[in-house]
Amino acid sequence: MSLSGVLAILLLLIPTYFLFAKWRKHTYPLPPGPKGWPIIGNALDIPLESMSPVYASWAKRYDSGIVSASALGKTIVVIDSYEVAIELLDRRSAKYSDRPISIMAGELMGWNYMLPLMPYSERWKGHRKRLVQFFRPTTDSTDGNFVHTPRVYEFVHRLVLDISETPNEFFELVRHMVGGLSLSLTYGLPIQRRNDPLVTFADSMARILPDESIPGKHLVEAFPFLKYLPSWFPGAGFKRYASSVRWMSSDFKTRPYEQAIEAFGTEGAQPCFVSDSLSSIDTQETSADIAEIQDVAAAIFATTADTTTHSILSFIFALATHPEVRKKIQAELDSVLTDESGALRLPTLEDQERLPRLTAAVMESQRWAPVAPIGVPHVTTEDDIFEGYFIPKGAVIVPNQWSMLNNEKEYGPTPYCFNPDRFLKSIGSGADVQINPFIRHPNTIAFGFGRRVCPGLQIAETTLWLAAASLVTLFEFETPLSEKANYIGSDGKVDPAFNPGFICHPLRYTCDFKVRSPKAASLLAEMGLVL
């Protein structure tokens, strides 16, 4: 046969081979899941609120750590198992690190510069690199301290002092403390102890993004052509709303940035992300450099303030409704923080290993009341095969973090109960305990997976632990019995009370804070002279 004949046959066989290979790949089934309706698929089966229990029920029904559904032609794959999440989102992260296109929050409202909404791209890599550098540990750190730790101490100490003065305002004070810390770290601005206008402004902006990013909340996400409707058109209320708040996304990144530039070199300004970033770029800085710094600075606040606030308020709620747990932790704190003269001091990060009961309670509050029951969805960039199941390119991958954190095989037979002891193990025959290293830490789930894991994990953990330790050291706090009854289910256990959504905000609850001892009062008085 002539060479030209061989080449002709190869030209026919090669595309035939790839078509056959693609056909074979598609003969694998999708992961199991409920049967859908024609055209709409499972759109009516997927709730907009409290998605986690529904997805978990599917996984239980099909006895699978991975299930699937379809909605208006889009494949949705729900990961219910930690092991599956690690395999797909970590080990195969090259295929699983994209994001769904956000029409409402991203395009129409203008939040598409936010790192959590960005597609996996060179731009995303550049933004994330800046974030990782900002949240880096100190180069000589061996004790878990980070470059930002002194600022965390300052703001946590402000919080406990403010709660001692106006305990009924603890909800607002926690939110203001976390927001102020985030803005201080990002922009270096002096923050008022109460009612700082920039904190109030930024906090209101940050709460919009998670609410408008809930998958399926807006019909335009399923039918992108709707974004071209004129605002006056019937049914285009989503466009009118987006237009009315779009200015916020612009102000959110430009207003604090401009104030930071004006404040550089003035009294009260501190080193921060913006100053570090500007000093690290060439003197011939471009508008692209400035835009990237503005984008990342805004993302730092949006991705840390709201979630850390939730974590602290959830911890307070857990211990306010479980006084027996709080008393054990206070006994542990007193034994570590009281010196030979009987004087009490504030906890530090260096005390962490000596306070296993406190650390276990912090871990349990993260597990029991996760900030994001459903992880931010990923999107596949290639077809994939996993354990005989076909996962198509463009599939939306949803990590059911709530279900992973309530896995009975990992966390015991009563995962819905608040029980810090699940993270502890006894030492010898005495009453001493330590953290059980064989029980999975909730932050390996709650902060995401793979290349999309939250880069601010360490600063969030540090802030939560120090706030928790300081509050329990200084205060007795408990929910009144009349209100506690609202949170007790038919089985007698306390249920966390949260607004359902992409980020579950704790519902406002009552908590009676009282300085717990004369030693604590003396310590607070000393702090008041310093701050």
C-alpha positions in Angstrom: 0.0 0.0 0.0 1.3 3.4 -0.9 2.2 5.9 1.8 -0.6 8.2 0.7 -3.0 5.3 1.2 -1.7 4.6 4.7 -2.0 8.3 5.6 -5.6 8.4 4.3 -6.5 5.4 6.5 -4.9 7.0 9.5 -6.8 10.2 8.9 -10.0 8.2 9.0 -9.0 6.0 12.0 -7.7 8.6 14.3 -10.9 10.7 14.6 -12.9 7.5 14.6 -10.9 6.3 17.6 -11.5 9.5 19.5 -15.2 9.5 18.7 -15.3 5.9 19.9 -13.4 6.7 23.1 -15.7 9.6 23.8 -18.7 7.4 23.1 -17.3 4.7 25.5 -16.8 7.4 28.1 -20.4 8.4 27.9 -21.6 4.9 28.4 -20.6 5.2 32.1 -23.6 6.3 34.2 -23.8 9.5 36.1 -23.7 9.1 39.9 -27.0 7.9 41.3 -29.8 10.3 42.1 -33.5 11.0 42.0 -35.3 10.7 38.7 -36.1 14.0 37.1 -38.8 15.4 34.9 -38.4 16.0 31.2 -36.7 19.4 30.4 -36.6 20.7 34.0 -34.9 17.6 35.5 -34.8 17.8 39.3 -35.3 21.6 39.5 -38.3 21.1 41.7 -36.5 18.7 44.0 -33.6 21.1 44.9 -34.5 23.6 47.7 -33.2 27.1 47.8 -32.8 26.8 51.6 -31.7 24.0 53.9 -30.1 22.1 50.9 -27.7 20.1 53.0 -30.3 17.7 54.7 -32.0 17.1 51.3 -28.7 16.2 49.6 -27.7 14.0 52.6 -31.0 12.1 52.3 -30.2 11.4 48.7 -26.8 10.0 49.6 -28.4 7.8 52.3 -31.1 6.6 49.9 -28.6 5.6 47.3 -25.9 4.5 49.8 -23.3 6.6 47.9 -20.8 9.2 48.8 -21.6 11.0 45.5 -25.0 11.6 44.0 -26.2 13.6 41.0 -29.2 15.5 39.8 -30.0 17.7 36.8 -31.7 21.1 36.6 -32.6 22.6 33.3 -29.9 20.7 31.4 -27.2 21.3 34.0 -25.6 18.3 35.8 -25.2 18.8 39.5 -22.9 16.4 41.4 -23.2 16.4 45.2 -20.2 15.2 47.2 -21.4 13.7 50.5 -18.2 12.0 51.6 -15.0 13.6 52.8 -13.0 10.8 51.1 -14.7 11.6 47.8 -14.1 15.3 48.3 -10.4 14.7 48.8 -10.1 12.5 45.8 -11.9 14.8 43.4 -11.4 18.4 44.7 -7.8 17.9 46.1 -6.1 15.1 44.2 -7.9 16.0 40.9 -8.0 19.7 41.5 -6.7 20.5 38.0 -10.1 19.4 36.7 -12.3 20.6 39.6 -11.2 24.1 40.5 -13.5 26.3 38.2 -16.5 28.2 39.4 -20.0 28.5 38.0 -20.6 31.8 36.1 -22.4 34.1 38.4 -24.9 36.2 36.4 -26.7 38.0 39.2 -24.0 38.6 41.8 -21.1 38.7 39.4 -22.2 40.3 36.2 -25.3 42.3 37.1 -24.3 43.4 40.6 -20.7 43.9 39.8 -19.1 41.4 42.3 -17.2 39.4 39.6 -13.9 40.8 41.0 -14.4 38.7 44.1 -12.0 35.8 44.4 -14.7 33.2 45.4 -16.7 34.0 42.2 -13.8 34.1 39.8 -13.3 31.4 37.2 -10.1 29.4 37.5 -7.7 31.5 35.4 -4.4 33.4 35.4 -6.2 36.4 36.9 -7.5 34.2 39.8 -4.0 32.8 40.4 -2.6 36.2 40.6 -5.2 37.3 43.1 -4.8 34.2 45.2 -1.0 34.6 45.3 -1.4 38.0 46.9 -3.8 36.6 49.4 -1.5 33.7 50.4 1.4 36.0 50.8 -0.6 38.3 53.0 -1.7 35.5 55.3 1.7 33.8 55.5 3.1 32.7 58.8 6.1 34.7 60.2 9.3 33.3 58.8 10.7 32.4 62.2 7.4 31.2 63.7 7.4 27.9 65.5 4.5 28.5 67.8 1.7 29.1 65.3 1.9 32.9 65.5 1.3 34.9 62.3 2.4 38.4 61.3 -1.1 39.6 62.1 -1.4 38.1 65.6 -0.7 41.3 67.6 -3.5 43.0 65.8 -5.8 40.1 66.7 -5.0 40.4 70.4 -5.7 44.1 70.2 -9.2 43.7 68.7 -10.1 40.7 70.9 -9.2 42.6 74.0 -11.3 45.5 72.8 -14.2 43.1 72.4 -14.2 41.7 75.9 -13.8 45.2 77.4 -16.7 46.5 75.4 -18.9 43.5 76.3 -18.1 44.2 80.0 -19.5 47.7 79.6 -22.5 47.0 77.4 -23.2 43.2 77.6 -26.6 43.4 75.9 -24.9 44.6 72.7 -22.7 41.6 72.3 -24.1 40.7 68.9 -23.2 44.1 67.4 -19.9 44.2 69.3 -18.7 40.8 67.9 -19.6 41.9 64.4 -17.9 45.3 64.8 -14.8 43.7 66.3 -14.3 41.2 63.4 -15.1 43.8 60.8 -12.8 46.3 62.3 -10.0 43.8 62.5 -10.4 42.8 58.9 -10.4 46.5 57.7 -7.4 47.3 59.9 -5.4 44.4 58.5 -6.4 45.2 55.0 -6.3 49.0 54.9 -4.3 50.0 58.0 -7.0 52.5 59.0 -7.6 53.5 62.7 -10.9 51.9 63.7 -13.3 53.4 66.2 -14.1 51.1 69.1 -17.8 51.5 68.4 -20.0 52.4 65.4 -17.1 53.0 63.1 -18.8 54.3 59.9 -16.5 52.3 57.6 -17.1 49.1 59.4 -20.8 49.6 59.3 -20.6 50.4 55.6 -18.4 47.4 54.7 -20.4 45.0 56.9 -23.6 45.9 55.1 -21.9 45.3 51.7 -20.4 42.0 52.8 -23.7 40.5 53.8 -25.2 41.1 50.4 -22.8 38.9 48.5 -23.5 35.5 50.1 -27.3 36.0 49.9 -27.2 36.8 46.2 -24.8 33.9 45.4 -27.2 31.1 46.5 -27.3 28.7 43.6 -30.7 28.7 41.9 -32.0 31.8 43.7 -32.4 33.8 40.5 -33.9 32.4 37.3 -31.3 34.4 35.3 -28.6 31.9 36.4 -30.5 29.1 34.5 -31.5 31.3 31.6 -28.7 33.8 31.1 -30.4 35.5 28.1 -32.8 37.1 30.7 -30.0 39.5 31.6 -30.7 41.3 28.4 -34.2 42.2 29.3 -34.8 45.9 29.9 -35.3 46.8 33.5 -38.9 48.0 32.9 -39.9 44.6 31.4 -42.4 42.6 33.5 -40.6 40.0 35.6 -37.3 41.9 35.4 -37.3 43.0 39.0 -34.0 41.2 39.5 -32.4 43.7 37.1 -33.9 46.7 38.8 -32.6 45.4 42.1 -29.1 44.7 40.7 -29.0 48.2 39.2 -30.0 49.7 42.6 -27.2 48.1 44.5 -24.4 47.9 41.8 -22.8 51.0 43.2 -22.1 49.1 46.3 -19.7 46.7 44.6 -17.7 49.6 43.3 -17.7 51.6 46.6 -16.8 48.5 48.5 -13.4 48.3 46.9 -12.6 52.0 46.1 -13.9 53.8 49.2 -11.7 52.1 51.9 -8.8 52.0 49.5 -8.8 55.7 48.8 -9.1 56.4 52.6 -6.1 54.1 53.1 -4.0 56.0 50.6 -4.9 59.3 52.2 -4.0 57.9 55.7 -0.5 56.5 54.8 2.1 58.1 56.9 -0.4 59.8 59.2 -0.8 59.1 63.0 -2.8 55.9 63.6 -2.2 54.3 60.3 -0.7 50.8 60.5 1.1 48.4 58.1 -1.5 46.5 56.1 -2.2 44.5 53.0 -2.5 47.6 50.8 0.7 49.2 52.0 2.6 45.9 51.7 1.3 45.3 48.2 2.1 48.8 47.0 5.6 48.6 48.3 6.2 45.3 46.6 5.4 46.4 43.1 7.7 48.3 40.7 7.8 52.0 40.9 6.2 52.1 37.5 3.0 50.8 38.8 0.2 50.3 36.3 -3.6 50.7 36.6 -3.8 46.9 36.4 -1.6 46.6 39.5 -3.8 49.1 41.4 -7.0 47.3 40.3 -5.7 43.9 41.4 -4.7 45.3 44.8 -8.2 46.9 45.2 -9.9 43.7 44.2 -7.9 41.5 46.6 -8.3 44.0 49.5 -12.1 43.9 49.1 -12.0 40.1 48.9 -10.1 39.9 52.2 -12.9 41.6 54.0 -15.7 39.8 52.2 -14.2 36.3 52.8 -13.2 36.8 56.4 -15.4 39.2 58.3 -18.8 37.6 57.9 -17.7 34.0 58.4 -15.5 34.7 61.5 -18.4 36.7 63.0 -20.6 33.7 62.5 -18.1 31.4 64.1 -17.7 33.5 67.3 -21.5 34.0 67.7 -22.1 30.2 67.2 -19.5 29.4 69.8 -21.2 31.8 72.3 -24.6 30.3 71.5 -23.2 26.8 72.0 -21.7 27.5 75.4 -24.6 29.7 76.5 -27.0 26.8 76.0 -24.6 24.1 77.4 -23.5 25.6 80.8 -22.1 22.2 81.9 -19.6 22.4 79.1 -18.7 26.0 79.9 -18.0 25.2 83.6 -15.5 22.5 82.7 -13.7 24.8 80.4 -13.6 27.6 83.0 -12.1 25.2 85.5 -9.4 24.3 82.9 -8.7 28.0 82.2 -8.4 28.9 85.8 -5.9 26.2 86.4 -3.7 27.4 83.6 -4.2 31.2 83.8 -4.0 31.7 87.6 -0.5 32.3 89.0 0.8 31.5 92.4 -0.4 34.8 93.9 -4.0 34.0 92.7 -3.9 36.7 90.0 -5.6 35.9 86.7 -4.2 36.7 83.2 -5.6 36.6 79.7 -5.1 33.5 77.5 -2.5 33.6 74.7 -1.9 31.3 71.8 1.0 29.7 73.7 -1.6 28.3 76.1 -3.4 26.3 73.4 -1.8 22.9 74.1 -2.6 23.2 77.8 -6.3 24.0 77.1 -7.6 20.9 75.3 -11.2 21.3 76.6 -11.4 24.8 75.2 -9.9 23.8 71.9 -12.3 20.9 71.6 -15.3 23.2 72.2 -14.1 25.5 69.5 -13.7 22.6 67.1 -17.1 21.2 68.1 -18.8 24.6 67.5 -17.3 24.6 64.0 -18.6 21.1 63.3 -22.0 21.5 65.0 -22.8 24.9 63.3 -20.7 25.2 60.2 -20.4 28.6 58.6 -21.2 27.2 55.1 -23.2 24.0 55.2 -22.9 23.8 51.4 -19.4 24.6 50.1 -19.0 27.1 47.3 -19.7 25.1 44.1 -16.9 24.0 41.9 -17.2 23.3 38.2 -15.3 20.7 36.1 -13.2 21.8 33.2 -12.9 18.3 31.7 -14.9 15.0 31.5 -13.9 12.6 34.3 -14.6 9.1 35.5 -14.8 8.3 39.2 -15.5 4.8 40.5 -17.4 3.9 37.3 -19.4 7.1 37.3 -19.2 9.7 34.5 -18.8 13.3 35.6 -19.1 15.6 32.5 -17.3 18.8 31.8 -19.2 21.8 33.1 -20.8 19.8 35.9 -21.5 21.8 39.1 -19.8 20.1 42.0 -21.4 20.8 45.4 -19.6 19.7 48.6 -22.1 18.9 51.3 -20.0 20.0 54.1 -22.8 19.8 56.7 -23.2 16.1 55.9 -19.5 15.4 56.1 -19.4 17.2 59.5 -22.3 15.0 60.8 -20.8 11.7 59.7 -21.5 9.2 62.4 -18.6 7.0 61.4 -16.2 9.9 62.0 -17.8 11.8 64.8 -19.9 9.2 66.7 -23.5 8.1 67.0 -24.9 11.5 68.1 -23.4 14.0 65.6 -26.4 16.4 65.9 -25.6 17.0 69.6 -23.1 19.6 70.8 -20.5 17.4 72.5 -16.8 18.6 72.6 -15.8 15.4 74.3 -15.9 13.7 70.9 -12.6 15.4 70.1 -10.9 14.4 73.4 -9.2 11.3 74.7 -8.2 10.5 78.3 -4.5 10.4 79.4 -3.8 7.5 81.7 -6.2 6.7 84.4 -6.8 10.3 85.7 -9.1 13.1 84.6 -6.6 14.6 82.2 -7.5 14.8 78.6 -5.9 15.8 75.3 -7.1 16.4 71.7 -7.6 13.1 69.9 -5.5 13.4 66.8 -7.4 10.6 65.1 -10.7 12.6 64.9 -10.8 14.8 61.8 -10.5 18.5 62.5 -13.6 20.3 61.2 -11.5 23.0 59.6 -10.3 20.4 57.0 -13.9 20.5 55.8 -15.4 23.8 56.7 -12.9 25.9 54.9 -13.2 24.2 51.5 -11.1 21.9 49.4 -8.3 21.8 46.9 -7.1 24.9 45.2 -10.2 26.8 46.4 -9.5 26.3 50.1 -9.9 29.5 52.1 -6.5 31.2 52.2 -7.5 33.1 55.4 -8.0 29.9 57.4 -5.2 30.6 59.9 -6.2 34.1 60.7 -9.9 33.0 61.1 -8.9 30.2 63.4 -6.6 32.4 65.5 -9.3 35.1 65.9 -11.9 32.5 66.9 -9.8 30.7 69.4 -8.5 33.9 71.1 -12.0 35.3 71.3 -13.5 32.1 72.7 -10.7 31.7 75.3 -11.0 35.4 76.4 -14.8 35.3 76.7 -14.9 32.1 78.7 -12.1 33.3 81.0 -13.8 36.6 81.9 -17.5 36.0 81.7 -20.4 33.8 82.7 -22.9 33.8 79.9 -26.1 31.9 79.5 -29.3 31.9 77.5 -32.3 32.5 79.8 -34.3 29.3 80.4 -37.4 30.9 78.9 -35.6 31.4 75.6 -33.5 28.2 75.7 -36.7 26.2 75.4 -37.1 27.6 71.9 -34.0 25.8 70.8 -34.7 22.4 72.4 -36.1 19.8 70.0 -38.4 16.9 70.8 -35.4 14.7 71.5 -34.2 17.1 74.2 -31.1 18.3 72.3 -30.4 21.9 71.5 -30.6 22.8 67.9 -28.5 25.7 66.5 -30.8 28.5 65.2 -29.7 30.1 62.0 -31.0 31.9 59.0 -30.8 29.4 56.2 -28.7 30.5 53.3 -25.3 30.1 51.6 -23.7 31.4 54.8 -25.9 30.5 57.8 -26.1 33.6 60.1 -27.0 32.9 63.7 -30.5 34.2 64.5 -30.4 36.9 67.2 -30.6 35.3 70.6 -30.4 36.6 74.2 -27.4 35.9 76.3 -26.8 37.2 79.8 -23.1 38.2 80.2 -21.8 38.7 83.7 -18.2 39.2 84.8 -17.5 35.9 86.4 -15.3 36.8 89.4 -13.5 39.7 91.2 -10.2 38.5 89.6 -11.8 38.8 86.1 -13.2 42.3 87.1 -9.7 43.4 88.2 -8.2 42.1 84.9 -10.8 44.0 82.9 -10.1 47.2 84.9 -6.4 46.9 84.1 -7.2 46.4 80.4 -9.4 49.5 80.4 -6.3 51.6 81.5 -4.3 50.3 78.5 -6.8 50.3 75.6 
